């Protein structure tokens, strides 16, 4: 998995706890290539995805300095991973540790300072049909690279929360083909619901969200094969007064 070669499911992965044990070891190894951890990725944030992987809740991975290094319009090699995929996503940045006690949407917004357009570039490592919940956790939920857009300052208001839930996220390629379309509510009923879930998940392992942490909220689209020669764009319609988007070219 560290050599960009597809692998097979790990033997003995019978529970998510087994997967977490393997993930902890992998994260330490991946730091050598992708830099220090800078936050978290939450995956399987909708019931359909959870059912596909045989779990009843989301799962957590770690993101790195390299996950945030590329900016809107960046180019990435087609073989950036063993099984490279692209996915419409969204990032937020934690303002302070009060996020760990926040529960309502407005409380959560008071402890965030940025919402960031984001195309995630995961590595599934093994054929998708062979992946199950424990193995997905073991491969760090596929978290590797990504491309970030221009940050949007957070407003701790009912209107901003409503915009996040009411937006439409469109994922297209350079031919104009719409690859997916999803409402903000596809992520646990509202994107801001992801943060309390993550805080509780980390607390079970004796961890806390900290100021400056970046959180990848989850996929608004299926994970699609990264095709050489394609440019992918995610547009967040209704999130802000001006158009909001982020693009990546796969070369």
N, C-alpha and C positions, 0 to 999 in steps of 0.2 A: 504493500500500500504506500510505502514511502518512495517507490521507484516508478510511479505512474504506470504500473502494470495491474490489470484487473485481478482481483483475488476471489477466493471462495469464502462462504460463511465461516466464521470462527467456530471451532468445535467447542462444545460445552456451554454455549450461550443459551441457558434455559430460562433466564429471568432478566428483568431490566437492571437488577443489582449486579448481575454478572457483566452486563454491558457497561455499566458505570465504572466498574473496576477496570475493565479493559480500556475505557475511554480515558481514565485518569493517567494511565501509563502512556497512551498515545499522545495526549496533549503535551506531556513533557517532551516527547520526541519531536513533535511537530514544531515546537518553539524554535528549534534549531534552524528550521527552514523558513518559518513564517513570522518569527519575532514573538515578543512577549504577549500574553493574553491581554485584551483590552475590553472584554465584555463577554456577552453571551448571545447564543442563538436559541430561539424557541422554535421547535418543529412540531409537526402534527397538530396544528392549531384548529383543525376542523374535523368533525366526526367522520367524514368520508375517509380522510387520510388515516385517522386512528384505526378505523375498521380494517383498512387495507393492511396495516402493520400489526393488527391483533392487540392493540392497547386501548385503554379507556381514557387517556389523558395525554397532554402534550409531553414532549421530551426536551431536554436541554443539552446544548453543546457549548463550546468555547470558541470565540473569535479572536483573531490576532491582529497585530499591527498591519500585516500584509493584507488583511481583509479590507482595510480602510484606505489603503495606499492609492489605489487608482481612482481617478476622478472622471466625471461625465465626459463621454467621448473617447475614453481610453480604448486601446487595442489590446487584445489578449490572444495568446496562441491557442489554437483549437485543442491541443493536447495539454491543457493546463492541469489535467488530472487523469487518473486511470479511466474513469467514466465521467467525463466532464458534462455538466448540465448548466442551464440558465434558468433563473426563477425570479419573478416579480416579487419584491419584498419592500420593507420599510424599516428604517432605523430610528431610534430615539436616543438622546443622551441624557443621562441622569444628572440632575442639578445637585442633589444632596441626599443624605442617607434617610431623610424622612420618607423616601419612596418605599421603604420597607414596611411602613405602617399604613401607607395610603391604600384606600379601598375604593372610594367612589371615583368617577371619572375626573371631576374637578380636583379632588385631592391628589390624584396621580399627576395631573398636569402641573400642579404647584411645585412638584419636585422633579420636573423635566425642564430642560431649556432649549432643546432642539428636536425637530422632526426632520429626518434626512431621507430624500428619495434614494432608493437602493436597488441595484440588480445584484442578486447573489449568484456566485459562481461556485456551486458545490462540487464535490467529487464523491460520487456514490460508491466508488471503490469496487463494488461487485455488481453483477447483473441485477437490475431492480427486482426481477421476479424471484431472486434468491434472498432478498433482504427481508428480515422480520424486525420486530421491535427491538429485541436485545442487540442484534447486529447493527441496527441503525444507531443505537446509542453508542455501541462500541467504536464505530467509525467517526465519532464526534458529530453525529447527525449530518455528516458530510461537509461541515463547515471548513472552508479553505479561503477562497478569495471573494472579491466583490468590486463593484464600481459605485461610487457615491455621487449624488447630485448636490446642488446648492442647499445648505441647511435652511430650514424655515424656523424662525423664532416661535417658541411656544407661547400661546396666550392661555392663561388659566381661566377660561370662560366657558359657559355652557355652549356658546356659539362655536368655539374651536372644537370642543368635544363632539358636537353634532356634525361638524364638517368632516372629522375623521371617520365617524361612523357612516355618514351619508355619501362619502365620495365613491366614485367608480374608478377602479384601477384597470387600465387597458394595457395589454402586453402585445406589441406588434413587431414585425420584422421589416426589413428595408423594402420588401415588395408591397408593403401596405397591408399584408395579411394580418388579421387579428388572431393572435394565438390563444388569448384568453381574455375574459372580462369578468370582474368580480366586484361586489360591493365591499366597503370597508368592514361590514359586519361579518364577513366570512371568517375573520380571525376571532374565535371564541365569542362571537356575538358583537364584538366591538374591539378595535385594536388596543384600546387602553386596558381591556380586561386581561391582556397578556401579562402586564407588569405585576399585579397582585399574585397571579399564579406563579410567576417566576420567583418572586420574593419568598413565597411559601416553600417552593421546591428547594431553593438554596438554603433556607433555614433548616430544613431537614438534614442537611449535610454540614451544618455549622458555618454557613457562609452568609454574607450580606451584600446587597448591591451598594456600591460606593459612588461618591461624586466622580463624574467623568466617565463612568462605565457606559459603553455603547451596547444597546440591545437590538438585535435583529428580531422583529416581531413575528415573522412567519411568512409563509408563501401565499401570495394572492393568486398564484398560477401553479399548475403542475410543474414539476422539474422536467424541462425539455432538453433534448440533446443539443449541445453547442455545435452548430454547423459552421464549418469554415467558410468564410466569404460573406457571412450574414452579419447584419447590424440589428441589434435588438433594442427596443425602446419601451420604457414603462412610463405611462402618463397617469397622473392622479387628478382626475376631473372632479372639481367641486371642493378640493382641499383648500385652495387659496384663490384670491381674486385674479391673479395672473396664472397662466399655464405653468404647470409643474411637471417636469419630466427628467429622465436620466437615460443615457444610451451607452451601449458598449458594442465595439466591432470585434468579431472573432475572425482572426486572419489565418 
